[in-house]
C-alpha cells in the first residue's frame, strides 16, 4: 500500500482528469447497460458506485471502475435465464460478497502470474480496439453501442465490417466534428500552456466535446438536414428532472435467495469480474510513470463492496476498466480522488443537466477515445517489445490478435497460454545446461528442474560419447523433481557399459539430498 497524496495539493489535476474520465465513462455506462439488456439507469448507477465507492476503497492511484464490456454477454444471458432484472441484481450482490471473500483469502496473488508481455499485449489491443471501434462513430455510423469491445456484433456485423459500412456513407458533420475535435485536442495539449498557464487547467478533451456540441447545435438551428440527431447523440434518461429517481431504481428480489441459478450466476460474475479487475490494475500499474503497485487483495475487496452496493441499488456489475483508467492517467490524474470526482460528476449529470449532455454528439466523444487509443498503441510500444526478442514479442502479438478477434477474456487466455509455453521453453533451456572440453563434460542443474526437463536431460546424456568423463552438478538447484533423480541414477548404472566415468558433485550447502555432501566430523 502506498501513501495517499494530499487531496488539496492535487485537486486541480484530479478535477481536470475526472472531467475527461467522465466524458469517456458517460457513453460507456449507457451503452454497456443497454447492450446488457438492462436499463440505461443501471449503467449510470454502476458508474457512480465504481467511481465513488470503489475509488475510495481501492489502493490504486489511477484505476477507474464501472460497468465493463467484458461482462455484457454474461449479464444479458443471466437476465434472460433468471427472468427478471431484480433476480439478477441479487446475483450481483452475491458475486460482490464472493469477491470480498476472495480478497480476504488472498486470491489477489494471482495477479503476480500474468506475464508482462501479455499485459502489454492487452494494453496495445485495447488501444487498437478503441481506434477500430470509434472510427465508425467518428464517421457518423452509430450502429454499435459506444462501449463494445467484442469482435462479433449483432446481425452478422463485426469490427471491420462496421468500418467498411462507415466509409461507404460518412456523415459530413460527424467527420467535421471528430476531425476538428482531434485537432483541437492535439493543439490544446501542446500549446495551451504556452499561451497562458491557466489554460492548462482546462482539459483539451472537454474543449473538444464543447466544440463538437456547439457545431452540431448550430447545424440543428440552421442546417437541420445535415445535423446529428437521435442515435448520433448521447442518450441520458431525463425522468430524474421530474423527480423520478426512486421510480427508476430497481432492487434485488430476495425471494430468489434459494434459487440455485442465482448462485451459479453469482460465482460466474465474481470470477470473471475479479480476473478483469486484476488484469486492469496490473495493466494500469504498467503504464503508471510513478511505478506504483496496487494491492490486489485490497482491490478485490473494493470491487466486491462495489458490486454489493451496485446490486442493492439496481446497478449492473462493476470491474476495474482499463479504458477509463488509461484516460485517467493520460489526463494527468494524481490520486484516486480523480475516480471519485468522476463518480460525483455522473450524479450531477443525471440529476441536473441530462438534457444538456444529450446534445453531445458521439462523434466528439469518439475523438476523445481515438486519442486515448493512439496513446495506448503508438508505434514506440511495438518497437520496444520487438527489441526484447521473440520470447516477448510473440506472446505480445498473439495476445493482441486474439483479443482483437474475440474478446478480452478469451484473448488474454490465449495470450497467457502462449506466454506460458515460452516460459516453459525458456525453462527447458536454462534449467539443464551441458558444456564440454574435449571428452570432459559438465551437466549443471539450475534453479527448478521439473519433469518437463527430463527429455532435455536424456538428450544430453545421449550426446556424450563413449569413454568420456562426466560431472553432474546439482548443488545450486532449488528444486529437483524425483523423475530427474531417477533419470540420473539410471544413467549412472548404464554408464560403465559405455566406459563413461560419472562424478556426482556434492556440497554441504546443497538443498537436495541427492547432491548434499554429508558433513564429516
N, C-alpha and C positions, 0 to 999 in steps of 0.2 A: 504494500500500500504506500502511496506517495503523498506528501503533504499537499493540501488543497490551497491554491493561491488565494490571496485575499480577494473578496468579491469586489470591493470598491476600486482596487487598483486595476482590475481587468474588465470593469463594467463596460467601458466604451467598446473594447474589442469584442467582448462576448455579445453585446447587444447588436453590434454590426453583423457578426456571423450568424446570430439567431434569426435575423431578418432573411438572410439568404437561405438558411435551412428551412425556415417557414415557407418560403416561396417554392422550394423543392418538395417539401413534405405535403403541402396542401393538396395538389392534384393527385399525388400518390395515395394519400389516405382515402380520398374519394374513389379513385379508380380501382384500387385493390379491393375495397369493400364491395363495390358494385359487381366486380368480376367474381367475387367470392359468393355471390348470392345473398349478401347481407345489405341492410340499409346503408346509405351513404353516411348517416349519422354514426353508425357503429365504427366506421373507419376513423371519423373525427375523434370519437371517444378514445379509441386505441392510440391515436397520435398524441392526444393530450396526456394520457396516462404514461405512454412511453417517454414523453418529454419530461414531464414534471416528476412523476414518482420514480421511474427507473433512473432518470437523470440524477436525482438526489441520492439514490441508494447505490448507484454504480460507482466503481472505483476508476472508471475510465475518464480521462480528461476530454476526449473528443467524440467518443461514441454517442450516437443518437439512436434511440429505439422508436419503434412504431409498427404498424401493420406491414407484413413482409410479403412480397410477391411469391416467395418460395412456398408459402402455405396456401395459396389461392385455391388450388385444386383440392387440397385436403379439406379446407373449410367448406367449399362448395359441395363436395360429396358428403361430408359429415352432416350438414344441414339437411340435405335431401334424405339421407338414411335415417336420421332421428325424427324427421317430420316437422319440427318446429325450431325456430331460432332460439327460443327460451331453453329448450333441452340442450341445444348446442352450447349455450352460454354456461350451463352447468359443467359441461365437459371442459370448457376453458378454465373455469375456476379450479377444477380438479387437476388440470395439467399444471397450473401455477403452483399448487400445493406440492406436486411431484417435483417440480423444478427446485423449489426451496429445499426439499429433502435431498435432491442431487447435490446441491451446494453444501449442505450440512455434512453429507457423506464424502465430500472432497472429490466429486466426479469431475470437477473442472480441470483436473490434471491432464485430462485427455487432450486439452489444447496444446500440450507440450509435444504431442506426437505428430502434429501436422508438419510435413516437410516445407521448408522455406520456399522452394521452387514452386510448390503447389499453391501456396498462399499468394505469391507474386503472380502466378498464372490466373488466380481468381480475380485479383485486382485488375489486371490487364483485360480480362474477359468482360468484367463489369463495365469497364471503360468503353470497350467496343460495343457491348450491348446497348449502352446509353446512346452512343452515336448512331448505331443502326436503327434503334427503336424510335429515336427522336427525330431522325431525318424526315419521316412521313409527316409528323406533326409540324415540323418546320416548313414543310411544303403545303400544309393545309389539308392533308389526308388524315383524318382522325377516326379511322375505322377501329383501331385498337385502343384500349384504355392506357392511360399515361404511364402506369407503373408496371406494365407487363414485362417480364424478363424471359419468358419461355419462347423457344424457337417456334413451336407449332401453336397456331391460334385457331379461332373459330372459323367455320365454313371453309376449311381447307387452306386458309392463309398461313403464311409463315413470315419470319423476319424479313427475308429478302423479297418475297412477292409484294409485301407492303411497300417496299422502296420502289419497286418497278411500277406499281399502280400510282404511287405518289408522283413519280416523274412523268407519267403519261398525261395527267391533268393537274398540274400545280395551280394553286390559288395565288394569284399575283400578290394580293395584300399579305397573305401569310408569308410568302417568300420575302417581301419587303420588310415586314416586321421582324422576322427571325434573323435576317442578314444584318439589318441596321442595329438590332439588339446585340448581336455578337460583336459587331464593330465597336459599338459604344462601350461594351464591357472591356474590350481589349484596350481601347484608348483611355478609358477611365482608370483602369488598373495601372497603366503606365505613366499617365500624365496628370491625373487629378491632383496628386500630392505636390507636383511641381508648380501648379497654378496657385493653390492655396492649401496649407496643411489641413485646414478644417474639412476640406472636401474628402479627405481620406476616411473620415468618419462615416461617410455615406457609401454603402456597398454598390459596386458597379452593377450587380445583378438587380438591385432594387431600381436603379435608374433605367436599366434596360426594360424591365417589366412595365415601369411607369410610361416610358416612351411608347412601347407597343400598345398599351391600353389607350393612350391619348390618340395615337394614329388611327386605331380602329374606331374610337368614339367619333372622330372627325369624319371617317368614312361612313359610319352609320347615319350621321346627320346630313351628309352631302352626297354620298355615293352609295346608297343602301344596297344596290345590286352587287357591289364589289366587297361589301363589308363581311366580316366574320361574325356569324351568329350561331345560336343553337349549340350543336355538338362541338363547335370550334372554340367554345369558351368554357371557363371554369364553371362548375355547377354545384354551388353550396346550397344546402337547404335553407329556405328563408322563413320557415314556420316559427323559428325562435323569436322573430321580431313581434309575433302575435302572442307571445307568452306560452308557446307550445313545447317548452323544454321537457317537462315531465311526460307529456303525451308522446314525445318522440323516443323516450328512453324505454328500453326493454330490460327485463330482469330474468335471472335464471329460474327455471322451473324445478324446484326442489322435490316435486312429486316424482321426478325421474331418477331419484337418488339410488334406487335399486335396479335400474336398467343396466344390464351388463354392457350394452353397446356404448353407453356414456363413458364407462371406464376404459374400454378399448380405444375409443377416440381420444380420451384424455392422455393415455400413455403415448399414442402416436404423436399427438401435438407436442407433448412435453419433450420427447426425444428429438423430434425434428427442430423445434424451436430452440432447444439447448444447443444442438450442433450448429445451427445457423448463427446463434449468438456467439458461441466460442470462436467460430470461423471469422466472424465480423470483427470481434475485438482483437483477434490475432492479426488480422489484416490491418486494422486501424493502427495498432502499435507499430507495424512495419513501416507505415508512411508518416508516422509522427516524428518530426525532426528532433523532438526532445527525448526520444528513445524511452518513453515511459512504458512500464509494463503493467497491464491491467490484471488485478487479482481475479482469476477465473471463477473461483468458488463464490466470491462475493458477487460476481456478475450473474451467476445462476440464481442466487437468492434474490437479487434485484429484479431479474427478469421474471422469476416466479411470482414475486409480490405484485409486479405489474400485471401479470396475467390474471391473478386472483381478483384484483380490483377492476381490470378491464371487463372480465366476465360478469362480475357483480353489477357493473353499471351499463352493460349492454354493448360492450366493445368486442371486436374480434381479437384474435391472439396478437401479441407483440413479440418482436425479437429485436436484437441489435441489427441495424441495417447499414451496410457498407456505403450505399449511395449517399444517404444523409450524413453519415459520419465523414465521408470524403469531402462533401460540400462544406461541412462544418470546419474541418481542418483548413481547407483551401481558402475559406473566407476569413481565417485568422483567429479562430477560437482559442482562448487561453485557459479555460476551465470548463468544468461540467455545467456551469450555470448558463452556458450558451444553449445547451439542450433544454434546460428548464425554461429559459426565456422563450424558446420557440414553442414550447407547450402552452405557455401563457398567451402567446400571440394567436395560437389556434383557437383558444377560448374566446379571446376578444373578437376574432374574425367572424366566428359563427354566431356570436351573440349580438354584436353591434354593427358590423359592416358586411354582411353577406352579399347584399346587392351590389356594393362597390366592387367586391372581389369577383363577382360573377361577370364583370366587364373585362376581366383579364383574358386575352387570347392564349390558347395553348401554344401557339407559335412562339410567343415571347418566353414562356416557361421552357419550351423546347430549347431555345437558345442558351438558357442557363444550364440545362442538363448537358447540352453538347459541349459546353465549356468544361464542365466537371469531367465528362467522359474523355476529352482530349488530354486533360492533365493526368488522368489515370493510365493512359495508354500511349503517351507520346513516344516517339522513336527511341529516345535515350533509354527507356525502360527495357526495350527489347535488346538493344545493343549491350547493355550492362549484363543481362542474363546470358547472352550468346558468348560473351568473353569469358564466362566462367566454365565453359566446356559442356559436353553432351550430358554429363550427369545432372546438370542444372537445366539446360535449355530444352531437353527432350520432355521431361515431366512438365515443365512450364508450358511448352507448346501443346502437349496433349491435353492439359487442363484447359487452356484457352479454347481449343477447338471443341472439346467435349461440352463445356458449358455453353458455348455459342449455339451448338446444335441440339441441346437438350434443355436442362435447367441447372440451377446452382448445385443442388444436392447430388444429382446424377453425375454431373461434370466433375465435381470435387471427388466423388467416389472413384471415378475412372482415373483422375489425376493422382489420387492417393495411391491407388494400386500400382500405377506406373512408377511413381516415386519410390514405393516400397521395393519394386523389382530392381531398381537401380541401387538402392541401399544394400539389398542382398547381393547384387553383383559386385559392388564395391567391397562388401564384407568377405566375399569369396576370394577376392584377390589379396586383401590385406591381412586376413586372419592367418593364412598359411603361406609362408614365404620360403622359397628354396634358392640358395646360391651355391656356386661351386668354384673350386680352383683345381683344375685338372680332375683327378679321381677322388678328390676330397669334397664332400657335400655337407651342407648345413641346412636343416629344415627348422624354421622357427615358427612357433605357435604364439600368436599375439592376441591380446585383448580377449574377446569372447569367441570361442571356437565351438560351433554347434554342429549338429548332424548334417546341416546343409554343406559344411566344408569337407565332408567325408570323401566326396568324389574327387575334389581337388587334391586332397592328401594322397589318395590312391594313385592318381595320375602322376604325382611327383615321385612316389615310390617306384612306379613302373619305369620312369625315365632314368633311374640310377643304374649304371652299367654294372655287370658282374665284376667282382674283385675291388669294389670301391670301399671307401671309408666314410661312414655317415654319422653325423652328430644330430640328435633330435633334442631341441631346446624348447621347453615349455615353461621355463621358470618365470617369464613375465606375463603369462596368460592369467586373466582374472577368472574366466570360466572355461572349462573344457568338458564337452559332452562325453558321456560314457561310450558312445559309438566311436568317438575319436580314439579313446584309450584302447578299446578293443582292436581297432584297426592297426594301431601302433604295435600292440602285443602280437597280433597275428603276423605282422611283417617281421618282427624280431625273431619269431620262431622259424620263419621261412628263409631269412637272410643267410644263414650258414650254407644252405644248399646252393646259393649263388656266390658264395665266397665274399659276401658283404659283411664288413665288421661294423656293428652298430654300437654307438655310445649314447646313453641317455644322460643328458646334462641335468644335474640336480643342484638345488640351492636350498639353504635353510630357510630362506625368506619366501620360497615359492608357495603360492596359495593352494595349488592342487597337490594332494598327497602323492600322486604318481611321480611328480617332479621335485618333491620335497626331500632334501638331504637330512638324514637323521643326525641330530646333534651328538657329537662324540664327547663324553665326559673326560 
